C-alpha cells in the first residue's frame, strides 16, 4: 500500500487520492491533454498510479486559469498547469503532501 501522507484516510481502499482534470474547451486549447498524459506518466514512474484515481471533467468555468486540476481529498484546485509543473505536483504534493502554493487557485475541502 502507498505509504504517502494521505494513505491513512483510505485504510480500507487502495485509492488515497483523486485528481480531477478539466478537459473543457479552454483547458484543451491550453494543453489539458498533455497535462493529463504527463500526470499518468509521472504517477506510473513514481509507483503511485495504483493509489491515485484520475477523472476527466467538463468545463469548471475557470477558463482564464486553465488548465485546471483538482486534488482530493485535500480540495486543492490548481491553475495554469503544464506538463513541467505536473512532475513537481506529483513529487511534492502527491508523494509528500506539500501543495504547490504558487499555483493554488482555491481550496474547497471535501
Helices and strands as residue ranges (DSSP letters): G 7-10, E 17-22, H 25-29, H 32-45, E 52-57, G 63-65, E 69-72, E 76-78, H 83-88, I 89-94, G 101-103, E 104-107
